């Protein structure tokens, strides 16, 4: 088997593992297959649900 065929098979297996679960993200799969660039993940505030976050001193202040 040539390198191109081996890589294609590995990609196929990786996609099957990645998207075969019960929580398949079909939009992400469509973007990957169509070659669209992936959007960067949105950074979340680590203190969003922390009730004591208001007592943390920020370096910005």
MODELLER restraints for C-alpha pairs under 7 A, 6 or more apart:
rsr = mdl.restraints
at = mdl.atoms
rsr.add(forms.Gaussian(group=physical.xy_distance, feature=features.Distance(at['CA:47:A'], at['CA:53:A']), mean=5.72, stdev=0.5))
